[in-house]
Amino acid sequence: MKQKLQNLVLIGFVFILFAFGTVLNGFNQKSRLFKTFVKKDFTDTNLKNQNECVLVKTLMLNDWFSISEIHKGSYETFFNRLVSEIVDRTAIPKNKLLKLSDEELSSIALTYRFLLDSKIKSIGALKLMSQQDLLQILIKINKEQIIKINSEFEFLSMDENLKIAYQWWLPLKNAPLILQINEIDVNKSHFQVKDNLGFATEVLRIVKADEVDYKYLGVYHSMISTNHFELYLAGSNDLKTWMRITNLGNRSHQGDIKKWGTGYVLVNEEDKVEGANNIRVRYYASYNKLSINAPEYSTGLTRQFSKYAEGTPDIREIKGDSPENSHLLIGFHYFNKGDVDYQAIGILKNFTNWKAWKDDISNKNIIAMGFKGNIGARSSFKSFDKTFVLQEAQLEKHDFSKWRLLIGDGAFYTQLNLKTPKGAISFANPGVTEMGEEEFVITTFLPSEGNRRQEKGQLLYISKIKITTTR
């Protein structure tokens, strides 16, 4: 009897342990599920960096975050800000936005931007629109502009309809601007530009300097030997004659320069080890310092997205009053998987802290235009508070006759068709500099492939660029 009692107690104890374990395991599973749910909004993705890239570029394009705010921000900051802006500007509820992917949020924000910029909808009208309303208005205007089976657009996403809308609206809206850039006045152009020593000024980038010696300064490179370039500084007063001032670096090329106060910011690609290109950023306190290549700051940027190469930098924006209190927005390319060049953007804080993001929006849209090769150098300019980007892109890999120039807003683009006296078709490495009101100097490099012998090399021409306000 005593043995049976002991057995019953033991069985009861085991049962209690089993029941307690089951409850505890269930609690732990719920706890894990709860933790996973809490994290899901921000970190439950293997593409966090890619998604962050989309958010960052969208916030920049919509002017909803400054570059200093972006530099100090995080994925959570970007996500919350984008959701908050959409909630404030449309009728889409927050709980619905939280269920969307980063790409879907970007599409909504960029659609809002398009409808506002095109004057198709007002701020007040957009405030009353749902996500479905935004999609339907895109479908409606695409049907009106493009002769296709009307039902076709109904099956496309907001992102796809937005891409189609920009295909017809961008060239229509900017037709006068595109015409002005395409038309090259033979009396205001210079082909095969060289310096006073007879060296080609390859990939010339110009800044209006207004120094005592020279009105204009330019940075360019020349090939010393196979795959070996040197970067130079030259000055000019007429944009035709260029006097070399100094050497800006061995194994350096693809430079860009901007004036900042009384000093200068210089960026360039360098390959101190051949085949391992990276970007260098320098600051010169004065023209005198620049003329002897004596920078106060010189920072080499660590490659972010490619173990092979990152380069063709351009200076998009400079904020701050000194290098110690500054933010520089820099565009560049990365050699994606050792295959083709794609676009990226980065922000350098105080010449020491570098953060960068792939420009997935531009890359995706340019690839969709049929460009299968490199998407490389670019140059931006402002006219009447509108920002435009000249962008090079290659239709086919490894074919230098397939380089074309595009113009766009930094996300969506249309192709240019520059007209030269000899009918050049291949254009690369664009640069654009404001000379005065509505007047710009444009530079582009013409490869040997696809162009006549008389027009290959560096081209420089003056263009009157007047932005119209018509829809």
N, C-alpha and C positions, 0 to 999 in steps of 0.2 A: 504493500500500500504506500509506503514511504517512497519507494522507487518510482511508482507511477506519479506521485505528487511532484517529485523532482523533475520527472520528464515533462509534465504539463507546464511547470514553471519555466523550464528551459525553452520549450516550444513557444510559450507566450512571449518570452524575452526576445527570441529570434524574430517573431512576428512583429513585435514593436520596433526592433531595429530596422527590419525591412520596410515597414511603413514610414518610419522617420526618414530613411534613406530615399525613398520614393518622393516624399514631399520635398526634401532638401534638393534632390536632383531637379525636380520640376521648378523649384524656385530659382535654382541656378540657371536653368534653361531660359526662364522668363527674364532673368536679370541680363543674360547675354543677349537675348533678343531685344530687350529695351536699350541696352548700350549700343547694339548695332543700329537700331532705329535712330537713336540720337545722333550717331556719327554719320548716318547715311546722307544727310543734306550736304555734307561738306567733304567727306573723305572716302566714301564707299565707291571708289572708282580707281581703275588701273591707269586712267588717263588724266590724272589730276593736273599735271603740268599742261597738257594739251588743252584741257578745259579752261584752265586759268588763263592760257594765252588768248582764248576766244573772249573771255570776260574782259581782260585788260584792253584788248584792241577795241572792243565795242564801247567801253567807257571813254576811251580816248576819242574815238570817232564822233561820239555824241556830246563831247565836252562835258561829261558828267563827273570827271575826276581830273585833277591836275597831275602833272608828272611827279610832283613831290608827294602827293597823296598816294599815287600808285606805287612809288618806290618803297614807302613804308607800310603798304598794305599787305594783306594776306588773301588767300583764296576765300576765306569766310567774309572778309571785308568787301571784296569785289562782288561776290554773290549777293550779299545783303544789299549793297548799294544799287546794283542793277535791278533787283526785285523792287526796292523802295522807289526808284525812279519810275519804273513802269506802273506801279500802283498809283503814284501821284499824278501820272500823265494820261492814264487810260482808265477804262472801266473794268479792267481785268482784276479779279479778286486775288489777294495775296495767297490764299490757300491753294488756288489753282496754279499759280506761278511756281510755288514750292515743289510741285510735282513734275515740273518740266526739266528737261536737260539743259545744260549750259548753252548748247547750240540753239535750242528752241528759244531760250530767253534772248540770245543774241539776235535771232531773226526778228523777234517782236520789236526789240529796241531799234534795229536798223530799218525796219519797215516804218516805224514811227518817224524816224529821221528822214526817210525818203518822202513820205507823204507831206511832211512839213516843208522840206526844202523845195519840193516841186510845186508847192502851193496848191496841191490837190485837196488837202484838208487843212483846216485851221487848228490852232491849239485848242480852242473851245470844242470843235467837232471831234477831235481826237480824244478828248477827255471823256466822251460818251461812248467810245467804241470798245467792243469786246475783242477777244482774240479772233473770233470768227468774222467779226466785222472787218478787221484789218485784212484778213485773207480775202474776203469777198471783194473789197475795193481793189486789191491788186489784180484779182481775176478779171474784174470788170474793165479796168483800164488796159490790161493786156489784150483782152478781146477787141477793144476799140482800136488798138494800135497795130495789131498783128493779124493778118489774114490767115487763120488756121481754123481747124474744126473747133467750134466754140467749146465743146465739152472737154477738150484736151487739157485746158488749164485747171479744170475742176479736180483733176486727179493728181495735181502737183502740190508739193508742200509750200509753205509760206516762203521758205528759203529759195526754192526753185522759181517761184513766181516773182520774187524780188529780183533775182538775177536776170530774169527776162525783162522786167521793167527797166532795169538800168541799161540793158542792151539797146533799147530804143530811146530812152530818155536822155542818157548822158551825151551822146553825139548830137541830139536835137537841141538840148539846152545849151550846149557849149559850141554850137556850130561856128559862130564868128571867131571864137578863140582858136578852135582847131584849124580853121582856114588861115588865120594869121600865123600860126606856128608852122603849118605846112608850106606856106609860100616863102621861099628864100629869095630875097632881093639880091641880085648879083652885084649891085652897087654897095650893098651893106653886108657882104659876106667875104670870108677868107678861107680858102681851102689849103690843106697841107701846111698849117701854121707851124713855124719853127722859131727857135730863139736866135739871138744874135750870133751864137756860136755854130749855128747850122744844125742843132739837134731838134728832132721832132718833139713837139709839146703834146705828147700823148696823154689822153684823158685830162685835158686842161680844165681846171675849176677856177673861177674868177671871183674876186671880191672887190667891191667898190671901196677903195681904201682912203682916197683923198689925202695921201701923205705929201710931204714937201717934194719928194723926188718923183713920185708916180701917183697917177689918179687911180690906176687899177693894179692889183697884184694877182698873180696866178700861180697855182701849184700844178705840177705835171711830172710825168716820169719819162725816162728814156731807157731803152734797152742797151746795156753795156756788153752783155754776152748772152748766150742762150739761157733763158729763164732767170736772168740777172738784171734787175732794174735799179735805178737810182732816182730819188725824188728831188725836184728842184723848185726853187722860188724864182720868179721873174716879175719884172714890173713893166707897165706900159702906160702911155698917155693917149694912145689912139686905138688900142685893141688890135692893131696890125703889127707893130714892131714890139717885140718882147725882148727885154734886156735881162740876161740871167744875173741874179743877185747872189744866191748861195745854194749850196747843196744841203738838202734837208734830211738826208739819210741814205746809207747804203742798204741794198736789198729792201728798199721801200718803194711803194707805188700806190696807185689808186687813192690819191689824197683829196681832201675837201677842207676848205678854210672859211672861217667866218670871223668878222670883226666883233669884238666884245669890249665896249667902252673904248679905251685907248689901246687895248691889247688885241690878241688874236688867239683863236682856238683852231688847232690843226688836228685832223684825224687822218690816218692812212693805214693801209695794209702793209704788213712787213713779213718777211720770211727769212729770219736769221738762220733758221734751219730749213733748207729747201724742201718744199712739200708740206710744211707745218705752219701755214700762215695764220696770223692773228692780227688784231687791231691795236694800234697805239694811238693815245690821245695826249696832246701837248698843249700847254698854255704859255704864251709869250706876253710879257707885261707891256711891251711896246714894239713899234716897228723896228727900232734899233736892235732890240733883242732878237726879233724875227730875222732880221737881215744878216745876223751872224750865227743863226741857229743856236741861240742860248735860251732854252725854255726854263721857266721857273718850275713847271710841273711836267712830268713825263710818265705816263702810266700805260703799261701793257695790259690789255684786257684778256683774261683767261677765256679760252674757248668754252662755250656753253653747250652746243648741240652737235658738234662734229669733231671727231678726233683728227680729221684731215685738214680742214681749212675753214676760217671765217674771215670775211673781209669786205671790200668795196663799201667802206663806211661813208655815211653822209650825216651832216649835222642838221637835225630837224628843229631843235628848239634849245635855247639857253635861258635858264632862269637863275637869278641870284646876282649878287654884286661883287663876288670875289670867288676864286677857286675853292676857298675854305667854306663858302656858303653858296653852293651851286648845285644845280641839277641839269644835266645835259641829256637830251633825248637824241639817240643815235640810231639810224637805220643801218642794216648790214645784211649780208647773205651768209648762209652756212652751206657747206658742201654735204648735202644730205646722203648719208650712207655711201659716200664715195662715188655717187652717181651724177646728180645734178645739183645746181645751186638753188636754194629757196630763200625766201625773205624772213627776216627777224627784226625785232626792235629791242632796244635796251636803254636803261637809264643809269648814268654814272653820277653818283652823289659825291660831292666834295673831292672829286678826282681820286677817290679811294674805294668806294663801294659800288660794285657793278651788279646789276640785275638785268636779266634779259628774258624775252619770250619769243617763241616762234610766231610769225605773222600768218597764222593759218587761214585767216579770212582772205587776205590778198592772194596767197598761194593757191587756194582752192578756186577762187574766181578766175585767176589768170590761166590756170590749167584748163578750166572749163571753156576758155576761149580758143583752145586748140594748141597751146604752147606746151610742147613736150620736152623741151631742152631746159637750159639754164634760165632762171629768173634772177637777174643780177642787179647791176647798179641802178641808182635812182637819184633824183634831185627834186626837192620840193620848192614851191614858191607861193607867195600870197598876193592876191590882187583883190581889192575891195573886200577885205576880210574873209575871202574864200581861199582855202588851201587846195592847191593842186600838186600832183606828183607826176613827174616824167619818169617813166620806168622802162628799162630794157628787158626784153624777153625773147627767147629763142624758140622758133617753131619746131626745129628738130635738133636732137643732140649731135654735137660734134660738127655741125655745119655752120660755119661762120657767115655764110651768105644768107642765113635765115634769121639774123638778128633784126628785130623790129622795135620801134618805140611806141609806147602806150602813154596815154594821159588819163588820169583819174583823180579820185578824191582820197586815195589811200586805202581803198577797199574794193571799189569797182572801177573798171577801166574800159577804154575804147582805143582802137588802134589809130595811130597817126600815119600819114602818108606824105612824108617830106618830098618836095619836088626840087631836084637839083638840075642844073643845066645839062648834065650828062646822064641823067636818069638813074642815079644811085638807088639801090634797093635795100642795102644792109646798113643799119645804123645801131650804134651801141654807146654805152657810157654817157648818158645825157647829163648836162649841167645847165642850170639856169640861174641868172643873177639879175636883180633889179638895178637898172641904171638911173632911172628917174621915173616920173609919173607915167605909167602905162608903157614904159619902154624897158625891154629886157635884152640881155645878151644870152644867146643859147649856144651851147657847145655840144658836139657829139663826135664820136670817133667812127670813121668809116673803114671797116675792114677791107683787105685786098679782095677777098672773096665776094662776088656779087656786085662789085663796083669797078668803074673805069679807072685806069691808072692815074688820070689827072685828078681824080676826086678821092682817092684813098688817103687815109690819114686823118689828122685833126681838122674839123670844120668849126668855124665860129661865125655866127651871123646875128644881126640885130633884128628884133621883132617888136612891133607895136602890139601890145596885148591889152585889149580893152574888153572887160567883162560886161556883158549885157545882163539885164535883170528880167528878160522875158522868160516865160515858162517853156 
